[in-house]
Amino acid sequence: MKVIAENVEMVAWFDHAGTPRPVRFRHRGTVVRVENIQEIRDERLAGQRIKLYRCQSIINEELKVYELKYELDSCKWYLWKG
């Protein structure tokens, strides 16, 4: 996967424990629906707490795997790898 690291607009829901679950996001004007979350990892990068999501979606009739990153301190979402 290639590192993209671009900020995205995200629609997400939060479970009772406060864990965000991505639903869909907008990247460069295209709305992508998150079909499946394969893995959720907690990481620390430069002292920031991060949740890393490995997801898959159908984009242009192809099944694509990508990673989304959520920064807990700043509440920002990024398309990390794709």
C-alpha positions as CSV (number, residue, x, y, z in Angstrom):
1,M,0.0,0.0,0.0
2,K,1.1,3.5,-0.8
3,V,1.1,6.2,2.0
4,I,-1.4,8.9,1.2
5,A,-1.7,10.7,4.6
6,E,-4.5,13.1,3.6
7,N,-7.2,14.6,5.8
8,V,-10.7,13.3,5.0
9,E,-14.3,14.3,6.0
10,M,-15.7,11.3,8.0
11,V,-19.1,10.1,9.1
12,A,-18.7,7.8,12.0
13,W,-20.6,6.3,14.9
14,F,-19.3,5.7,18.4
15,D,-20.1,2.6,20.5
16,H,-20.8,2.7,24.3
17,A,-17.1,2.4,25.1
18,G,-16.4,5.5,22.9
19,T,-14.7,3.7,20.1
20,P,-15.3,5.4,16.7
21,R,-16.5,3.2,13.8
22,P,-16.1,4.8,10.3
23,V,-19.2,4.6,8.1
24,R,-18.2,6.7,5.0
25,F,-15.7,9.4,4.1
26,R,-15.1,12.0,1.4
27,H,-11.7,12.0,-0.4
28,R,-11.1,14.5,-3.3
29,G,-14.8,14.9,-3.8
30,T,-15.6,11.2,-3.9
31,V,-17.7,9.6,-1.2
32,V,-16.5,6.2,-0.2
33,R,-18.6,3.8,2.0
34,V,-16.7,1.6,4.4
35,E,-17.9,-1.9,3.6
36,N,-15.8,-3.8,6.1
37,I,-13.4,-3.1,9.0
38,Q,-10.8,-5.9,9.0
39,E,-8.7,-4.7,11.9
40,I,-8.5,-2.0,14.6
41,R,-5.2,-1.2,16.3
42,D,-4.2,1.3,19.0
43,E,-0.8,3.0,18.3
44,R,1.2,5.9,19.5
45,L,3.0,8.2,16.9
46,A,5.1,11.1,18.2
47,G,3.2,10.9,21.5
48,Q,-0.2,11.0,20.0
49,R,-2.8,8.3,20.6
50,I,-4.1,6.9,17.3
51,K,-6.6,4.3,16.2
52,L,-5.6,2.7,13.0
53,Y,-8.4,0.9,10.9
54,R,-7.7,-1.5,8.1
55,C,-10.8,-1.4,5.9
56,Q,-12.1,-2.5,2.6
57,S,-14.6,-0.9,0.1
58,I,-15.7,-1.4,-3.5
59,I,-14.3,1.6,-5.4
60,N,-14.8,1.8,-9.2
61,E,-16.1,-1.8,-9.1
62,E,-12.9,-3.1,-7.5
63,L,-12.4,-4.3,-3.9
64,K,-9.8,-2.0,-2.4
65,V,-8.0,-2.3,1.0
66,Y,-6.9,0.8,2.7
67,E,-6.0,2.2,6.2
68,L,-7.8,5.1,8.0
69,K,-6.2,6.8,11.0
70,Y,-8.1,8.6,13.8
71,E,-6.2,10.9,16.1
72,L,-7.8,10.7,19.5
73,D,-6.4,14.0,20.8
74,S,-7.3,16.2,17.8
75,C,-10.4,14.1,16.6
76,K,-9.1,14.2,13.0
77,W,-9.4,11.4,10.4
78,Y,-6.8,10.6,7.7
79,L,-6.7,8.3,4.7
80,W,-3.4,6.9,5.7
81,K,-2.6,4.2,3.1
82,G,-4.4,3.0,0.0
